[in-house]
């Protein structure tokens, strides 16, 4: 299982990457590495202003290839599968009112 470390510098960066429309939540990770749908990933996520990271097991559910027509950066969407640290709750608490924003994100 591949491990990916991701650190968010601001709430805005987190908002752009968070995928609330997935059943258990998810994160878009910018990368040019090649992945396949269904690949298992262990994410180590550090939220803005957090001193500690949280781990969540996920699965690749979204692919944005290099050179995508819509100008979105290359990367993968990872749906949360095992969220023992309750990172989804932490993210949604952190983002609060931003979750209902109409601003375009890196996924939709």
C-alpha positions, 0 to 999 in steps of 0.5 A, spaced: 500 500 500 502 506 497 503 512 503 502 519 501 503 525 506 499 531 505 500 538 509 495 543 508 497 550 509 490 554 509 483 552 510 482 555 502 487 549 500 483 544 504 477 547 501 479 546 494 482 539 495 476 536 500 471 531 497 465 532 501 460 529 496 463 522 497 460 518 502 465 517 507 469 524 505 475 524 501 481 528 498 484 530 492 492 530 492 496 533 486 500 528 483 503 526 476 505 519 479 501 514 475 495 511 479 489 506 477 482 506 480 481 502 486 489 503 488 489 502 496 492 508 499 494 510 506 494 518 507 497 522 512 494 528 513 496 534 516 490 540 517 492 547 517 494 549 524 495 542 526 501 540 530 500 532 528 498 528 522 492 523 522 492 517 518 486 515 513 486 509 509 483 510 502 482 508 495 483 512 488 476 514 486 478 519 481 483 521 476 485 527 473 491 526 468 496 531 466 494 536 461 486 535 463 482 539 458 479 543 464 486 546 466 485 542 473 492 540 476 494 533 475 492 528 481 488 523 484 481 523 488 482 518 494 475 516 498 476 515 505 475 507 507 478 507 514 478 513 518 480 511 525 482 518 527 475 521 524 479 526 519 472 527 515 469 530 522 476 534 523 476 537 516 468 539 516 469 542 523 475 546 520 471 548 513 465 549 517 461 554 512 465 554 506 462 547 505 456 550 502 461 555 497 459 555 490 467 556 488 470 551 484 474 546 487 480 541 484 474 536 483 467 539 481 
